[in-house]
Amino acid sequence: MENETTPTTTKDNEKAQGGNHLLYMMFKWLVVRPLLYLFYQERIYGTENVPLTGNLIVVSNHASDFDPLIVGSCMARPVAFMAKEELFEIPVLKQAITAFGAYPVKRGAGDRAAIRSAIESINKGWATGIFLEGTRTLDGKITNPKLGAAMIASKTNAPFLPVCVWGTETILPKGAKFPKLFQPVTVRIGELIPAPESGDRATLEAYTQKCADAINALHALGR
């Protein structure tokens, strides 16, 4: 399948989603990975399933605000996630999350700009992370998957890498002001699911459900 996006020039790319791979990897290995290992006894399975090159969409369940850091840090390559557009209005934080490849998305609305940003992210060499349900769930299971990730996959010929985070819902429960420490966290990385063969709605729905089933199956394995 040919890439359906319009080619961008170098100048266009400089104005598009940013990101710094070196800074990303330094933050991952010097800060995120040690903290997760020390305070959350993190277990990771399936790292051999992560392709190091080529277009890629990392698709995960979502139960905590910490999930982007946790999922991204388990990959052997940088992963850019969508972030609430409100975060891009905060000085310093905006520059920080932009450096790590994040791009804004509007909550509660279909945001074509976010989809375009995700496609640009993939075209610039980032693996792009998307939460299949679009929002957090109380138990980490996927019950209402959205079609946006499959649409992006069909336009970029990017395969899905299903990922399950288990136990993250206990890190920062509703109403808590500070994250809880020493909560066991497990990440399971599944096998690649090739990009959908077409972009019609029926195909995208079946593809999305296949991915949701794969993630829920990983979740059922527990710790």
N, C-alpha and C positions, 0 to 999 in steps of 0.2 A: 504494500500500500504506500502510495506516495505521500509525503508530508504535505498537508493542505494549507499550512501556514505560509504567509508571505515572507520571503527572505528579508532579513534586516541587515543594515549596514553596520560597520564597526561603531560609528557615531551613535546610531540608534541603540545598539547594545549597551553603550556606556550610559545612556539615559534610562534604559530599561532596568529590570531587576538587577540589583548589584550582587554583592557577595564576595567573599575573600576565602578561597579554599585553604590557604595556609593558616589564616587566623582561625578558621573553623576547626581545623585539625588540632591546632595547639590548644584551643579551649576544650576540645573533646578529651584529649589525653592528659592534660594537666589539671583540669577542674572536674568535668562531668564524670568521666569514668572512675576516678578515685573516690568521689563522693558516693556514687551509686554502689560501688563495691563495699565501701566501709559502712554506710548507713542503711543500705537496703538489701544486702546479701544477694545482689542481683545474679540470676542465672540466665544464660543465653544459650539457645539451641538453634542450630541450622544456619550458622554464619557462612557455611560453605555454599549456601544457595544464593548468595548475593553476587550478581554479576558486577565486575569491576569497571566495565565499559559499556557504552551503548545507552540508548534511551531506556528509562526505567521510572515506573510509578510505584512507590512504596505505599501500600494501602493497609491501613490498620484500624482496629477498634479504638475506642476513646473513652476513658473513664476519669482522666485527671489532666489538669493544666500542665503537669510535668511530662505528659506523654511525648510531645515533640522532642524534648531533650533526650528522653530515654530511648525512643525508637531511633532517632538520628544517631545517637552515640553507638548503637549496636551495628551500624552499617560500616562496611569497609570503604565507603566513599561518602562524600558530603551529600546531605539530603536537605532540600529546602522545603519548608512547610508554609502553608497559608497562615496568616495571623490576623486577628481582629483589627480592623482598620483604625480603631481607637488607639491602639498601641503606637501607631505611626504619628500620632499627634503629640506624643510625649518626648520632649527634647532629650537627647543622649540615648534614650532607649530606642528611638527611631533609628539612629545611626547604628546602634549595636545590632539590632535584629536585621537591619538591611545588610550589614556586613556578613551576616550568617545566612544570607540568601532568602530571608522571609519576604513574602509579598502580601499585600492587604486583601481582605475579603470582607464584604458587608454581611453582617449576621441577619438572618431572617429573610433574605431576598436572594433570588437568582442573580448572581453577579457575573456577567459575561466578561467584565474586565479582569476578574480574578482568574477565570478560565484562560483568557489570553495571556495573563502573567504566568500561569502554570506552564503553558505551552512555550513561552519565551524561556522560562527557566530550564525546561528540558532541552530546548534547542541550544542553550548555552553550556550544556554539559552537566547540569545538576540532575541528580536523581530527585524527583519531586514527591514529597510525602502528602498524602491525603487521608483524612479520616472518613471512612466510608459512610458513616451515619451523619456526618457533618456536625455533630455536637456530642457532648459527653452523655454517657448512660450510667445509671447507678451501679450496674453489675458488670459492665464491660462487654456485654453481649450485644450483637448487632441484630436489631429487629426491623429496622426501617431504613435500609441502605438507599443512598441517593445515586442518581445516574451521572453526576458531574464527572467523576473519575473515569468512567467508561467512555464518556464523550471525549475527554482529553486523550485517552488511550487510542481511540479510533482515529483521531486527527494527527497523532504523532507516531503511530505504530509502536507505542511503548508497551511492553508487557507489564502485567501486575506482579508485584512481589507481595503476597499476603503475609502480614505480620500480626501477631497477637501479643498484647501486653496484658499480663495477669497480675492482679493485686494492687494496681496503682490507685484504685478508688479509695483505699484506706489511707493514702498519704495525706490528703487534704480534704477531709469530709466536709459536707455542707455545714457552714456556720463556724468552722475552725479558722482561727486567725494565723496559725503557724503550721507548717507541715510536720507530720509525725515522723519520727525517726524509727529505724529498725523495723520497718514493715517489709516483709519478704516480697520481692518483685521478680517475675519471670517473663522473659521475652522469647517467643518461639517464631522462627522465620520459616515460612513454608516454601514450597516449590513454585517456580515461575509459572504464571498463567499467560500464554501468548495473547497478544492484542486481539481485539475482536475483528472479525473478517469484514464487517460492514458497520455503518453508523445508523442503521434504522432502529427505531425504538424497541422493537421486539428483541433484536439481537443484544442491544445494550442492557435491557432488563434481565435477560437470561445470563449475560456475562457478569453483571453486577451481583446477581443472586449466587452465582457460582463462587465468586470471590467471598461473599458474606458467609457462605456455607463453609468454605475452607478456613476462614478466620475463626468461626464459631467452633469448628472441630478442633482447632489448636487450643482454643480457650478451654474446651472440655477436658483437656489433658491436665489442667491445673498446674500446681507447682512442679 
